Amino acid sequence: MGTTYKKVPSLDNPVNDAKDMAAVLKSLGFEVILKVNASKKTMKNAVREFGQRLQSGDVALFGHSGCVSG
């Protein structure tokens, strides 16, 4: 799978963007579930895990960039 945005050339490297965002969030004390170039099945599992980790009163952020392959 590619590591560049196909339709938005000004956004050069989504993998590095995701890793940078994950590092910032971790430095702020967030738990991070990072998936890059993930399949549809992997994304479904990650979303499920995200939901299962949430507890009452949590602050949560969900981000996604690009498309999900089959």
PDB file of N, H, CA, C and O in Angstrom:
ATOM      1  N   MET A   1       0.832  -1.175   0.000  1.00  0.00           N
ATOM      2  CA  MET A   1       0.000   0.000   0.000  1.00  0.00           C
ATOM      3  C   MET A   1       0.874   1.234   0.000  1.00  0.00           C
ATOM      4  O   MET A   1       1.974   1.229   0.553  1.00  0.00           O
ATOM      5  N   GLY A   2       0.388   2.282  -0.616  1.00  0.00           N
ATOM      6  H   GLY A   2      -0.505   2.286  -1.065  1.00  0.00           H
ATOM      7  CA  GLY A   2       1.152   3.510  -0.707  1.00  0.00           C
ATOM      8  C   GLY A   2       1.179   4.278   0.593  1.00  0.00           C
ATOM      9  O   GLY A   2       0.366   4.056   1.490  1.00  0.00           O
ATOM     10  N   THR A   3       2.129   5.185   0.674  1.00  0.00           N
ATOM     11  H   THR A   3       2.790   5.365  -0.055  1.00  0.00           H
ATOM     12  CA  THR A   3       2.245   5.997   1.880  1.00  0.00           C
ATOM     13  C   THR A   3       2.086   7.477   1.569  1.00  0.00           C
ATOM     14  O   THR A   3       2.529   8.320   2.349  1.00  0.00           O
ATOM     15  N   THR A   4       1.469   7.804   0.456  1.00  0.00           N
ATOM     16  H   THR A   4       1.109   7.119  -0.177  1.00  0.00           H
ATOM     17  CA  THR A   4       1.218   9.205   0.136  1.00  0.00           C
ATOM     18  C   THR A   4      -0.241   9.385  -0.226  1.00  0.00           C
ATOM     19  O   THR A   4      -0.898   8.470  -0.721  1.00  0.00           O
ATOM     20  N   TYR A   5      -0.730  10.584   0.032  1.00  0.00           N
ATOM     21  H   TYR A   5      -0.196  11.327   0.434  1.00  0.00           H
ATOM     22  CA  TYR A   5      -2.092  10.899  -0.350  1.00  0.00           C
ATOM     23  C   TYR A   5      -2.151  11.006  -1.866  1.00  0.00           C
ATOM     24  O   TYR A   5      -1.318  11.692  -2.459  1.00  0.00           O
ATOM     25  N   LYS A   6      -3.099  10.355  -2.505  1.00  0.00           N
ATOM     26  H   LYS A   6      -3.776   9.798  -2.024  1.00  0.00           H
ATOM     27  CA  LYS A   6      -3.199  10.345  -3.960  1.00  0.00           C
ATOM     28  C   LYS A   6      -3.828  11.619  -4.511  1.00  0.00           C
ATOM     29  O   LYS A   6      -3.424  12.083  -5.577  1.00  0.00           O
ATOM     30  N   LYS A   7      -4.803  12.196  -3.816  1.00  0.00           N
ATOM     31  H   LYS A   7      -5.131  11.819  -2.950  1.00  0.00           H
ATOM     32  CA  LYS A   7      -5.556  13.314  -4.374  1.00  0.00           C
ATOM     33  C   LYS A   7      -5.213  14.649  -3.747  1.00  0.00           C
ATOM     34  O   LYS A   7      -5.717  15.680  -4.191  1.00  0.00           O
ATOM     35  N   VAL A   8      -4.362  14.661  -2.721  1.00  0.00           N
ATOM     36  H   VAL A   8      -3.952  13.823  -2.360  1.00  0.00           H
ATOM     37  CA  VAL A   8      -4.007  15.914  -2.060  1.00  0.00           C
ATOM     38  C   VAL A   8      -2.483  15.980  -1.973  1.00  0.00           C
ATOM     39  O   VAL A   8      -1.903  15.606  -0.954  1.00  0.00           O
ATOM     40  N   PRO A   9      -1.838  16.451  -3.032  1.00  0.00           N
ATOM     41  CA  PRO A   9      -0.375  16.417  -3.066  1.00  0.00           C
ATOM     42  C   PRO A   9       0.307  17.258  -1.994  1.00  0.00           C
ATOM     43  O   PRO A   9       1.472  17.013  -1.682  1.00  0.00           O
ATOM     44  N   SER A  10      -0.384  18.247  -1.419  1.00  0.00           N
ATOM     45  H   SER A  10      -1.331  18.447  -1.672  1.00  0.00           H
ATOM     46  CA  SER A  10       0.255  19.061  -0.388  1.00  0.00           C
ATOM     47  C   SER A  10       0.414  18.297   0.926  1.00  0.00           C
ATOM     48  O   SER A  10       1.156  18.732   1.806  1.00  0.00           O
ATOM     49  N   LEU A  11      -0.271  17.168   1.065  1.00  0.00           N
ATOM     50  H   LEU A  11      -0.874  16.814   0.350  1.00  0.00           H
ATOM     51  CA  LEU A  11      -0.125  16.308   2.238  1.00  0.00           C
ATOM     52  C   LEU A  11       0.732  15.121   1.816  1.00  0.00           C
ATOM     53  O   LEU A  11       0.223  14.123   1.306  1.00  0.00           O
ATOM     54  N   ASP A  12       2.030  15.241   2.035  1.00  0.00           N
ATOM     55  H   ASP A  12       2.444  16.051   2.449  1.00  0.00           H
ATOM     56  CA  ASP A  12       2.984  14.325   1.419  1.00  0.00           C
ATOM     57  C   ASP A  12       3.067  12.936   2.035  1.00  0.00           C
ATOM     58  O   ASP A  12       3.239  11.957   1.309  1.00  0.00           O
ATOM     59  N   ASN A  13       2.950  12.825   3.341  1.00  0.00           N
ATOM     60  H   ASN A  13       2.810  13.620   3.931  1.00  0.00           H
ATOM     61  CA  ASN A  13       3.203  11.526   3.928  1.00  0.00           C
ATOM     62  C   ASN A  13       2.288  11.247   5.107  1.00  0.00           C
ATOM     63  O   ASN A  13       2.602  11.635   6.232  1.00  0.00           O
ATOM     64  N   PRO A  14       1.166  10.583   4.875  1.00  0.00           N
ATOM     65  CA  PRO A  14       0.203  10.330   5.953  1.00  0.00           C
ATOM     66  C   PRO A  14       0.755   9.453   7.074  1.00  0.00           C
ATOM     67  O   PRO A  14       0.336   9.598   8.222  1.00  0.00           O
ATOM     68  N   VAL A  15       1.679   8.554   6.771  1.00  0.00           N
ATOM     69  H   VAL A  15       2.020   8.436   5.838  1.00  0.00           H
ATOM     70  CA  VAL A  15       2.234   7.693   7.817  1.00  0.00           C
ATOM     71  C   VAL A  15       3.020   8.541   8.809  1.00  0.00           C
ATOM     72  O   VAL A  15       2.861   8.387  10.020  1.00  0.00           O
ATOM     73  N   ASN A  16       3.866   9.431   8.306  1.00  0.00           N
ATOM     74  H   ASN A  16       3.996   9.556   7.322  1.00  0.00           H
ATOM     75  CA  ASN A  16       4.617  10.311   9.205  1.00  0.00           C
ATOM     76  C   ASN A  16       3.680  11.239   9.956  1.00  0.00           C
ATOM     77  O   ASN A  16       3.892  11.499  11.141  1.00  0.00           O
ATOM     78  N   ASP A  17       2.637  11.747   9.283  1.00  0.00           N
ATOM     79  H   ASP A  17       2.466  11.535   8.321  1.00  0.00           H
ATOM     80  CA  ASP A  17       1.658  12.606   9.944  1.00  0.00           C
ATOM     81  C   ASP A  17       1.008  11.858  11.111  1.00  0.00           C
ATOM     82  O   ASP A  17       0.886  12.400  12.210  1.00  0.00           O
ATOM     83  N   ALA A  18       0.599  10.632  10.872  1.00  0.00           N
ATOM     84  H   ALA A  18       0.698  10.192   9.980  1.00  0.00           H
ATOM     85  CA  ALA A  18      -0.056   9.829  11.905  1.00  0.00           C
ATOM     86  C   ALA A  18       0.892   9.547  13.066  1.00  0.00           C
ATOM     87  O   ALA A  18       0.499   9.638  14.229  1.00  0.00           O
ATOM     88  N   LYS A  19       2.123   9.211  12.755  1.00  0.00           N
ATOM     89  H   LYS A  19       2.442   9.137  11.810  1.00  0.00           H
ATOM     90  CA  LYS A  19       3.112   8.932  13.802  1.00  0.00           C
ATOM     91  C   LYS A  19       3.408  10.182  14.623  1.00  0.00           C
ATOM     92  O   LYS A  19       3.535  10.111  15.845  1.00  0.00           O
ATOM     93  N   ASP A  20       3.517  11.323  13.953  1.00  0.00           N
ATOM     94  H   ASP A  20       3.413  11.380  12.960  1.00  0.00           H
ATOM     95  CA  ASP A  20       3.757  12.579  14.666  1.00  0.00           C
ATOM     96  C   ASP A  20       2.590  12.912  15.592  1.00  0.00           C
ATOM     97  O   ASP A  20       2.797  13.304  16.740  1.00  0.00           O
ATOM     98  N   MET A  21       1.365  12.757  15.094  1.00  0.00           N
ATOM     99  H   MET A  21       1.196  12.438  14.161  1.00  0.00           H
ATOM    100  CA  MET A  21       0.181  13.035  15.909  1.00  0.00           C
ATOM    101  C   MET A  21       0.113  12.076  17.097  1.00  0.00           C
ATOM    102  O   MET A  21      -0.211  12.487  18.211  1.00  0.00           O
ATOM    103  N   ALA A  22       0.416  10.810  16.860  1.00  0.00           N
ATOM    104  H   ALA A  22       0.679  10.476  15.955  1.00  0.00           H
ATOM    105  CA  ALA A  22       0.409   9.826  17.946  1.00  0.00           C
ATOM    106  C   ALA A  22       1.428  10.200  19.018  1.00  0.00           C
ATOM    107  O   ALA A  22       1.143  10.090  20.211  1.00  0.00           O
ATOM    108  N   ALA A  23       2.606  10.640  18.603  1.00  0.00           N
ATOM    109  H   ALA A  23       2.837  10.729  17.634  1.00  0.00           H
ATOM    110  CA  ALA A  23       3.646  11.028  19.563  1.00  0.00           C
ATOM    111  C   ALA A  23       3.205  12.219  20.411  1.00  0.00           C
ATOM    112  O   ALA A  23       3.429  12.243  21.621  1.00  0.00           O
ATOM    113  N   VAL A  24       2.585  13.194  19.779  1.00  0.00           N
ATOM    114  H   VAL A  24       2.403  13.174  18.796  1.00  0.00           H
ATOM    115  CA  VAL A  24       2.105  14.366  20.519  1.00  0.00           C
ATOM    116  C   VAL A  24       1.022  13.952  21.518  1.00  0.00           C
ATOM    117  O   VAL A  24       1.056  14.361  22.679  1.00  0.00           O
ATOM    118  N   LEU A  25       0.073  13.149  21.069  1.00  0.00           N
ATOM    119  H   LEU A  25       0.045  12.817  20.126  1.00  0.00           H
ATOM    120  CA  LEU A  25      -1.001  12.715  21.961  1.00  0.00           C
ATOM    121  C   LEU A  25      -0.455  11.898  23.130  1.00  0.00           C
ATOM    122  O   LEU A  25      -0.901  12.068  24.265  1.00  0.00           O
ATOM    123  N   LYS A  26       0.506  11.013  22.862  1.00  0.00           N
ATOM    124  H   LYS A  26       0.868  10.875  21.940  1.00  0.00           H
ATOM    125  CA  LYS A  26       1.120  10.232  23.944  1.00  0.00           C
ATOM    126  C   LYS A  26       1.818  11.157  24.932  1.00  0.00           C
ATOM    127  O   LYS A  26       1.742  10.945  26.142  1.00  0.00           O
ATOM    128  N   SER A  27       2.499  12.187  24.422  1.00  0.00           N
ATOM    129  H   SER A  27       2.560  12.359  23.439  1.00  0.00           H
ATOM    130  CA  SER A  27       3.210  13.116  25.311  1.00  0.00           C
ATOM    131  C   SER A  27       2.245  13.897  26.195  1.00  0.00           C
ATOM    132  O   SER A  27       2.638  14.403  27.246  1.00  0.00           O
ATOM    133  N   LEU A  28       0.984  13.998  25.775  1.00  0.00           N
ATOM    134  H   LEU A  28       0.665  13.587  24.921  1.00  0.00           H
ATOM    135  CA  LEU A  28      -0.047  14.677  26.551  1.00  0.00           C
ATOM    136  C   LEU A  28      -0.794  13.728  27.484  1.00  0.00           C
ATOM    137  O   LEU A  28      -1.717  14.137  28.187  1.00  0.00           O
ATOM    138  N   GLY A  29      -0.388  12.457  27.486  1.00  0.00           N
ATOM    139  H   GLY A  29       0.362  12.124  26.914  1.00  0.00           H
ATOM    140  CA  GLY A  29      -0.976  11.489  28.399  1.00  0.00           C
ATOM    141  C   GLY A  29      -2.091  10.632  27.824  1.00  0.00           C
ATOM    142  O   GLY A  29      -2.709   9.856  28.553  1.00  0.00           O
ATOM    143  N   PHE A  30      -2.362  10.760  26.520  1.00  0.00           N
ATOM    144  H   PHE A  30      -1.860  11.390  25.928  1.00  0.00           H
ATOM    145  CA  PHE A  30      -3.398   9.936  25.900  1.00  0.00           C
ATOM    146  C   PHE A  30      -2.859   8.539  25.607  1.00  0.00           C
ATOM    147  O   PHE A  30      -1.682   8.372  25.286  1.00  0.00           O
ATOM    148  N   GLU A  31      -3.730   7.538  25.721  1.00  0.00           N
ATOM    149  H   GLU A  31      -4.686   7.673  25.982  1.00  0.00           H
ATOM    150  CA  GLU A  31      -3.422   6.209  25.196  1.00  0.00           C
ATOM    151  C   GLU A  31      -3.698   6.278  23.703  1.00  0.00           C
ATOM    152  O   GLU A  31      -4.707   6.847  23.286  1.00  0.00           O
ATOM    153  N   VAL A  32      -2.823   5.712  22.901  1.00  0.00           N
ATOM    154  H   VAL A  32      -2.004   5.249  23.240  1.00  0.00           H
ATOM    155  CA  VAL A  32      -2.972   5.814  21.451  1.00  0.00           C
ATOM    156  C   VAL A  32      -3.020   4.425  20.833  1.00  0.00           C
ATOM    157  O   VAL A  32      -2.219   3.551  21.167  1.00  0.00           O
ATOM    158  N   ILE A  33      -3.970   4.237  19.927  1.00  0.00           N
ATOM    159  H   ILE A  33      -4.620   4.947  19.655  1.00  0.00           H
ATOM    160  CA  ILE A  33      -4.031   3.033  19.100  1.00  0.00           C
ATOM    161  C   ILE A  33      -3.682   3.499  17.692  1.00  0.00           C
ATOM    162  O   ILE A  33      -4.522   4.095  17.017  1.00  0.00           O
ATOM    163  N   LEU A  34      -2.477   3.243  17.244  1.00  0.00           N
ATOM    164  H   LEU A  34      -1.795   2.759  17.792  1.00  0.00           H
ATOM    165  CA  LEU A  34      -2.010   3.713  15.940  1.00  0.00           C
ATOM    166  C   LEU A  34      -2.011   2.569  14.940  1.00  0.00           C
ATOM    167  O   LEU A  34      -1.413   1.520  15.183  1.00  0.00           O
ATOM    168  N   LYS A  35      -2.671   2.771  13.840  1.00  0.00           N
ATOM    169  H   LYS A  35      -3.157   3.623  13.643  1.00  0.00           H
ATOM    170  CA  LYS A  35      -2.679   1.804  12.735  1.00  0.00           C
ATOM    171  C   LYS A  35      -2.334   2.573  11.471  1.00  0.00           C
ATOM    172  O   LYS A  35      -2.931   3.613  11.194  1.00  0.00           O
ATOM    173  N   VAL A  36      -1.384   2.074  10.709  1.00  0.00           N
ATOM    174  H   VAL A  36      -0.900   1.229  10.933  1.00  0.00           H
ATOM    175  CA  VAL A  36      -1.031   2.712   9.438  1.00  0.00           C
ATOM    176  C   VAL A  36      -1.159   1.694   8.314  1.00  0.00           C
ATOM    177  O   VAL A  36      -0.835   0.518   8.476  1.00  0.00           O
ATOM    178  N   ASN A  37      -1.632   2.166   7.189  1.00  0.00           N
ATOM    179  H   ASN A  37      -1.895   3.122   7.058  1.00  0.00           H
ATOM    180  CA  ASN A  37      -1.845   1.295   6.033  1.00  0.00           C
ATOM    181  C   ASN A  37      -2.620   0.039   6.420  1.00  0.00           C
ATOM    182  O   ASN A  37      -2.284  -1.069   6.004  1.00  0.00           O
ATOM    183  N   ALA A  38      -3.653   0.233   7.217  1.00  0.00           N
ATOM    184  H   ALA A  38      -3.926   1.134   7.556  1.00  0.00           H
ATOM    185  CA  ALA A  38      -4.415  -0.880   7.765  1.00  0.00           C
ATOM    186  C   ALA A  38      -5.483  -1.379   6.794  1.00  0.00           C
ATOM    187  O   ALA A  38      -6.033  -0.615   6.001  1.00  0.00           O
ATOM    188  N   SER A  39      -5.756  -2.659   6.877  1.00  0.00           N
ATOM    189  H   SER A  39      -5.309  -3.279   7.522  1.00  0.00           H
ATOM    190  CA  SER A  39      -6.839  -3.248   6.095  1.00  0.00           C
ATOM    191  C   SER A  39      -8.175  -2.890   6.749  1.00  0.00           C
ATOM    192  O   SER A  39      -8.212  -2.380   7.868  1.00  0.00           O
ATOM    193  N   LYS A  40      -9.258  -3.162   6.045  1.00  0.00           N
ATOM    194  H   LYS A  40      -9.228  -3.577   5.136  1.00  0.00           H
ATOM    195  CA  LYS A  40     -10.590  -2.911   6.587  1.00  0.00           C
ATOM    196  C   LYS A  40     -10.809  -3.716   7.872  1.00  0.00           C
ATOM    197  O   LYS A  40     -11.369  -3.195   8.836  1.00  0.00           O
ATOM    198  N   LYS A  41     -10.383  -4.956   7.894  1.00  0.00           N
ATOM    199  H   LYS A  41      -9.928  -5.379   7.110  1.00  0.00           H
ATOM    200  CA  LYS A  41     -10.535  -5.811   9.073  1.00  0.00           C
ATOM    201  C   LYS A  41      -9.744  -5.239  10.253  1.00  0.00           C
ATOM    202  O   LYS A  41     -10.250  -5.194  11.374  1.00  0.00           O
ATOM    203  N   THR A  42      -8.530  -4.810  10.007  1.00  0.00           N
ATOM    204  H   THR A  42      -8.119  -4.846   9.096  1.00  0.00           H
ATOM    205  CA  THR A  42      -7.709  -4.230  11.067  1.00  0.00           C
ATOM    206  C   THR A  42      -8.342  -2.961  11.616  1.00  0.00           C
ATOM    207  O   THR A  42      -8.336  -2.731  12.825  1.00  0.00           O
ATOM    208  N   MET A  43      -8.894  -2.129  10.719  1.00  0.00           N
ATOM    209  H   MET A  43      -8.898  -2.315   9.736  1.00  0.00           H
ATOM    210  CA  MET A  43      -9.551  -0.897  11.163  1.00  0.00           C
ATOM    211  C   MET A  43     -10.791  -1.204  11.993  1.00  0.00           C
ATOM    212  O   MET A  43     -11.031  -0.556  13.012  1.00  0.00           O
ATOM    213  N   LYS A  44     -11.582  -2.188  11.567  1.00  0.00           N
ATOM    214  H   LYS A  44     -11.387  -2.715  10.740  1.00  0.00           H
ATOM    215  CA  LYS A  44     -12.767  -2.562  12.345  1.00  0.00           C
ATOM    216  C   LYS A  44     -12.368  -3.006  13.750  1.00  0.00           C
ATOM    217  O   LYS A  44     -13.001  -2.622  14.733  1.00  0.00           O
ATOM    218  N   ASN A  45     -11.323  -3.808  13.836  1.00  0.00           N
ATOM    219  H   ASN A  45     -10.808  -4.120  13.037  1.00  0.00           H
ATOM    220  CA  ASN A  45     -10.844  -4.270  15.140  1.00  0.00           C
ATOM    221  C   ASN A  45     -10.329  -3.107  15.985  1.00  0.00           C
ATOM    222  O   ASN A  45     -10.562  -3.068  17.193  1.00  0.00           O
ATOM    223  N   ALA A  46      -9.636  -2.168  15.362  1.00  0.00           N
ATOM    224  H   ALA A  46      -9.446  -2.199  14.381  1.00  0.00           H
ATOM    225  CA  ALA A  46      -9.108  -1.015  16.094  1.00  0.00           C
ATOM    226  C   ALA A  46     -10.241  -0.134  16.613  1.00  0.00           C
ATOM    227  O   ALA A  46     -10.172   0.357  17.740  1.00  0.00           O
ATOM    228  N   VAL A  47     -11.271   0.070  15.815  1.00  0.00           N
ATOM    229  H   VAL A  47     -11.327  -0.329  14.899  1.00  0.00           H
ATOM    230  CA  VAL A  47     -12.416   0.871  16.247  1.00  0.00           C
ATOM    231  C   VAL A  47     -13.134   0.175  17.406  1.00  0.00           C
ATOM    232  O   VAL A  47     -13.564   0.821  18.361  1.00  0.00           O
ATOM    233  N   ARG A  48     -13.254  -1.130  17.308  1.00  0.00           N
ATOM    234  H   ARG A  48     -12.904  -1.655  16.532  1.00  0.00           H
ATOM    235  CA  ARG A  48     -13.880  -1.904  18.392  1.00  0.00           C
ATOM    236  C   ARG A  48     -13.053  -1.764  19.676  1.00  0.00           C
ATOM    237  O   ARG A  48     -13.607  -1.523  20.749  1.00  0.00           O
ATOM    238  N   GLU A  49     -11.740  -1.914  19.564  1.00  0.00           N
ATOM    239  H   GLU A  49     -11.290  -2.110  18.692  1.00  0.00           H
ATOM    240  CA  GLU A  49     -10.855  -1.776  20.718  1.00  0.00           C
ATOM    241  C   GLU A  49     -10.968  -0.368  21.318  1.00  0.00           C
ATOM    242  O   GLU A  49     -11.023  -0.208  22.537  1.00  0.00           O
ATOM    243  N   PHE A  50     -11.001   0.632  20.463  1.00  0.00           N
ATOM    244  H   PHE A  50     -10.957   0.503  19.472  1.00  0.00           H
ATOM    245  CA  PHE A  50     -11.155   2.024  20.902  1.00  0.00           C
ATOM    246  C   PHE A  50     -12.410   2.166  21.765  1.00  0.00           C
ATOM    247  O   PHE A  50     -12.360   2.719  22.864  1.00  0.00           O
ATOM    248  N   GLY A  51     -13.521   1.667  21.260  1.00  0.00           N
ATOM    249  H   GLY A  51     -13.562   1.218  20.367  1.00  0.00           H
ATOM    250  CA  GLY A  51     -14.776   1.759  21.992  1.00  0.00           C
ATOM    251  C   GLY A  51     -14.752   0.998  23.309  1.00  0.00           C
ATOM    252  O   GLY A  51     -15.308   1.459  24.306  1.00  0.00           O
ATOM    253  N   GLN A  52     -14.117  -0.156  23.317  1.00  0.00           N
ATOM    254  H   GLN A  52     -13.666  -0.531  22.507  1.00  0.00           H
ATOM    255  CA  GLN A  52     -14.063  -0.977  24.526  1.00  0.00           C
ATOM    256  C   GLN A  52     -13.198  -0.342  25.610  1.00  0.00           C
ATOM    257  O   GLN A  52     -13.432  -0.565  26.798  1.00  0.00           O
ATOM    258  N   ARG A  53     -12.219   0.434  25.218  1.00  0.00           N
ATOM    259  H   ARG A  53     -12.029   0.615  24.253  1.00  0.00           H
ATOM    260  CA  ARG A  53     -11.342   1.079  26.201  1.00  0.00           C
ATOM    261  C   ARG A  53     -11.999   2.278  26.878  1.00  0.00           C
ATOM    262  O   ARG A  53     -11.592   2.667  27.973  1.00  0.00           O
ATOM    263  N   LEU A  54     -12.998   2.860  26.247  1.00  0.00           N
ATOM    264  H   LEU A  54     -13.328   2.543  25.358  1.00  0.00           H
ATOM    265  CA  LEU A  54     -13.618   4.060  26.796  1.00  0.00           C
ATOM    266  C   LEU A  54     -14.374   3.753  28.085  1.00  0.00           C
ATOM    267  O   LEU A  54     -15.072   2.746  28.201  1.00  0.00           O
ATOM    268  N   GLN A  55     -14.211   4.649  29.038  1.00  0.00           N
ATOM    269  H   GLN A  55     -13.644   5.467  28.944  1.00  0.00           H
ATOM    270  CA  GLN A  55     -14.931   4.547  30.299  1.00  0.00           C
ATOM    271  C   GLN A  55     -15.609   5.880  30.563  1.00  0.00           C
ATOM    272  O   GLN A  55     -15.223   6.904  29.999  1.00  0.00           O
ATOM    273  N   SER A  56     -16.606   5.865  31.409  1.00  0.00           N
ATOM    274  H   SER A  56     -16.920   5.033  31.867  1.00  0.00           H
ATOM    275  CA  SER A  56     -17.350   7.067  31.749  1.00  0.00           C
ATOM    276  C   SER A  56     -16.393   8.175  32.191  1.00  0.00           C
ATOM    277  O   SER A  56     -15.531   7.958  33.043  1.00  0.00           O
ATOM    278  N   GLY A  57     -16.551   9.349  31.613  1.00  0.00           N
ATOM    279  H   GLY A  57     -17.252   9.526  30.922  1.00  0.00           H
ATOM    280  CA  GLY A  57     -15.726  10.491  31.976  1.00  0.00           C
ATOM    281  C   GLY A  57     -14.449  10.626  31.169  1.00  0.00           C
ATOM    282  O   GLY A  57     -13.724  11.608  31.328  1.00  0.00           O
ATOM    283  N   ASP A  58     -14.155   9.656  30.301  1.00  0.00           N
ATOM    284  H   ASP A  58     -14.744   8.858  30.172  1.00  0.00           H
ATOM    285  CA  ASP A  58     -12.948   9.738  29.472  1.00  0.00           C
ATOM    286  C   ASP A  58     -13.074  10.849  28.441  1.00  0.00           C
ATOM    287  O   ASP A  58     -14.169  11.203  28.004  1.00  0.00           O
ATOM    288  N   VAL A  59     -11.930  11.381  28.072  1.00  0.00           N
ATOM    289  H   VAL A  59     -11.040  11.093  28.427  1.00  0.00           H
ATOM    290  CA  VAL A  59     -11.830  12.277  26.927  1.00  0.00           C
ATOM    291  C   VAL A  59     -11.208  11.451  25.809  1.00  0.00           C
ATOM    292  O   VAL A  59     -10.149  10.850  25.994  1.00  0.00           O
ATOM    293  N   ALA A  60     -11.857  11.419  24.660  1.00  0.00           N
ATOM    294  H   ALA A  60     -12.717  11.907  24.510  1.00  0.00           H
ATOM    295  CA  ALA A  60     -11.383  10.555  23.576  1.00  0.00           C
ATOM    296  C   ALA A  60     -11.318  11.332  22.259  1.00  0.00           C
ATOM    297  O   ALA A  60     -12.088  12.265  22.031  1.00  0.00           O
ATOM    298  N   LEU A  61     -10.397  10.930  21.416  1.00  0.00           N
ATOM    299  H   LEU A  61      -9.771  10.172  21.602  1.00  0.00           H
ATOM    300  CA  LEU A  61     -10.226  11.519  20.095  1.00  0.00           C
ATOM    301  C   LEU A  61     -10.053  10.381  19.106  1.00  0.00           C
ATOM    302  O   LEU A  61      -9.241   9.480  19.315  1.00  0.00           O
ATOM    303  N   PHE A  62     -10.819  10.428  18.034  1.00  0.00           N
ATOM    304  H   PHE A  62     -11.479  11.160  17.864  1.00  0.00           H
ATOM    305  CA  PHE A  62     -10.692   9.432  16.977  1.00  0.00           C
ATOM    306  C   PHE A  62     -10.310  10.166  15.700  1.00  0.00           C
ATOM    307  O   PHE A  62     -10.987  11.109  15.291  1.00  0.00           O
ATOM    308  N   GLY A  63      -9.231   9.733  15.079  1.00  0.00           N
ATOM    309  H   GLY A  63      -8.681   8.967  15.412  1.00  0.00           H
ATOM    310  CA  GLY A  63      -8.820  10.359  13.825  1.00  0.00           C
ATOM    311  C   GLY A  63      -8.601   9.296  12.759  1.00  0.00           C
ATOM    312  O   GLY A  63      -8.183   8.174  13.046  1.00  0.00           O
ATOM    313  N   HIS A  64      -8.890   9.671  11.546  1.00  0.00           N
ATOM    314  H   HIS A  64      -9.230  10.582  11.313  1.00  0.00           H
ATOM    315  CA  HIS A  64      -8.700   8.768  10.412  1.00  0.00           C
ATOM    316  C   HIS A  64      -8.324   9.597   9.201  1.00  0.00           C
ATOM    317  O   HIS A  64      -8.869  10.679   8.986  1.00  0.00           O
ATOM    318  N   SER A  65      -7.407   9.097   8.422  1.00  0.00           N
ATOM    319  H   SER A  65      -6.964   8.218   8.596  1.00  0.00           H
ATOM    320  CA  SER A  65      -7.024   9.788   7.205  1.00  0.00           C
ATOM    321  C   SER A  65      -6.885   8.766   6.087  1.00  0.00           C
ATOM    322  O   SER A  65      -6.342   7.682   6.298  1.00  0.00           O
ATOM    323  N   GLY A  66      -7.356   9.095   4.941  1.00  0.00           N
ATOM    324  H   GLY A  66      -7.797   9.976   4.769  1.00  0.00           H
ATOM    325  CA  GLY A  66      -7.230   8.203   3.797  1.00  0.00           C
ATOM    326  C   GLY A  66      -8.419   7.280   3.674  1.00  0.00           C
ATOM    327  O   GLY A  66      -9.491   7.546   4.217  1.00  0.00           O
ATOM    328  N   CYS A  67      -8.217   6.194   2.954  1.00  0.00           N
ATOM    329  H   CYS A  67      -7.346   5.978   2.513  1.00  0.00           H
ATOM    330  CA  CYS A  67      -9.288   5.233   2.733  1.00  0.00           C
ATOM    331  C   CYS A  67      -8.910   3.921   3.384  1.00  0.00           C
ATOM    332  O   CYS A  67      -7.755   3.707   3.753  1.00  0.00           O
ATOM    333  N   VAL A  68      -9.871   3.063   3.519  1.00  0.00           N
ATOM    334  H   VAL A  68     -10.809   3.237   3.220  1.00  0.00           H
ATOM    335  CA  VAL A  68      -9.636   1.743   4.108  1.00  0.00           C
ATOM    336  C   VAL A  68      -9.786   0.716   2.994  1.00  0.00           C
ATOM    337  O   VAL A  68     -10.814   0.658   2.318  1.00  0.00           O
ATOM    338  N   SER A  69      -8.749  -0.089   2.815  1.00  0.00           N
ATOM    339  H   SER A  69      -7.915  -0.042   3.364  1.00  0.00           H
ATOM    340  CA  SER A  69      -8.796  -1.118   1.772  1.00  0.00           C
ATOM    341  C   SER A  69      -9.479  -2.365   2.284  1.00  0.00           C
ATOM    342  O   SER A  69      -9.677  -2.521   3.489  1.00  0.00           O
ATOM    343  N   GLY A  70      -9.841  -3.256   1.373  1.00  0.00           N
ATOM    344  H   GLY A  70      -9.680  -3.129   0.394  1.00  0.00           H
ATOM    345  CA  GLY A  70     -10.549  -4.486   1.726  1.00  0.00           C
ATOM    346  C   GLY A  70      -9.740  -5.486   2.338  1.00  0.00           C
ATOM    347  O   GLY A  70     -10.237  -6.561   2.675  1.00  0.00           O
TER     348      GLY A  70
END
